[in-house]
Amino acid sequence: MTTTTDSHLHWVKSSYSNNGGSCVEWAPSHVSVTGTVPVRDSKNPTGPSLMVSPSAWTGLIALARSADL
């Protein structure tokens, strides 16, 4: 995990962020440059971020979509 205040990153919020839940943001433009996906808590934008591989990110999204929420 890294702590980031990367103001140059364009963070994209989860569509669930407006529902008051525990939501994440990711920076898709960073993936094409570095090959890693930065993920952070949308409620703590200056806090730590998790850097994962694109395949790990895809797996996480698939898991979240298949969960009984």
Buried (B, 14 or more C-beta within 10 A) or exposed (E): EEEBEBEEBEBBEBEBBEEEEEBBBBBEEBBEEEEBBBBBBBEEBEEEBBBBEEEBBEEBEEEEEEEEE
